Amino acid sequence: MTHHESVRAQLHAIEALLRHHQLWQETAPHPEAFASTQPFCLDTLAPFEWLQWVLIPRMHALLEGGHPLPQAFAVSPYYEMALEENHPAREVVLVELARLDALFAGAGA
């Protein structure tokens, strides 16, 4: 499996996990929410919204367009801080995000 295929598969795994835990939204946030200048749009989007509406689509766009992927990439540390300790999906989400991060740990896309 190529690096791009691995990334695509991991993005699909994260989406499936969000859907399974009923964290996937059918309606996008208001367009203004995407105008944030904060990392992870933390002032306008909830953590799972950012995953669904920003990270996953942008990564798919890079893959579809044959663009270079990030060289260094890590989102799991943010989610370790952002998700409440007692969130029912916290541990499984962190595992899947760490798997995504591992694909970029020193990877040459």
N, C-alpha and C positions, 0 to 999 in steps of 0.2 A: 504494500500500500504506500503510495507517495505521501509526502508531507501534506500536500493540499487535500488529498483524500482523507487523511487522518484528521485534519482540522475540520473538514466538512462533516465527517462522521461524529466527531465530538460535539459540534454545534447541534446536530440532530439529536444526540443523546441528551443534551441539556434542555432542548425544547421539549422532548418527550417527557423528561422528568418534571418540568414545570407544568406541562399539561396534566400529567398523572396526579400531581399534588394540587391541581386546580388553582395554579398561580398564573396561568396564561390568560391574558385578557383578550376579549373579542373586539374591544373598542380602543383605539389609540388615544393617548392623552392629547390635550389641546396643543396645537402647533407651537404656542408660546413656550410650552414646557421644554421644547428642544432647543430653544435659544439660550439656554443657560451657559454661562462661562465657567461654571464650577466643574471639577472632575466628577465623572459619573452623573452629571446633572443632579448632584445631591440636594440642591435647593429646589428642584422642580419635579423630580421623579423619584418614586420609591425604588429601592434596589432591584426588585424583580422587573419593574417597568423598564429600567435602563437596560437590563439584559435582553428583554424581549424586543424593545423598540429601537435600541441603539446598537448594542454590541453585535447581536446575532445578525441583523440585516446588514450592518457595515462589513462584517467579516464575510458574509455570503457575497456581497457586492465585490469585494476584493477577489474572492475566489472565482466568481463568474467572469470578471473582467480580465483575469489573468494577471492581476497586479501583484507586486511584491507584498508579502505578508510582513507584519512587524517582526523585527529581529529580537527584541526583548519585550516581554509581555507578561503581566501578572494581574489578575483581577481577584483571585481568591483572598489575598490579604484584606482588601476592602470589604469583602463579604464576611470575613471573620469578625470584623468590627461592626459592620452594619446590621447583621442579622442577630436578633435577640437569641440569647442562649437557649431559651425554651421553645424556639420556633420549631414546629414539628418536622419540617423538611431541611432544617439547617445542616445536619451532618451529611446527608446524601447530596445536597447541593454543593457543599464545600468539596466533597470528594470529586464530583464531576468538574467543578471549576479548576481544581488542582490538576486534574488530568488535562484540561485545556491548557493551563499554564505550562505544564511539563512539555507540551508540544513546541513551546516557544523558548524554553530554557536553553539559550545558546544556539538555537536552531538557525541555520542559514536558509531562509525561505528561498 
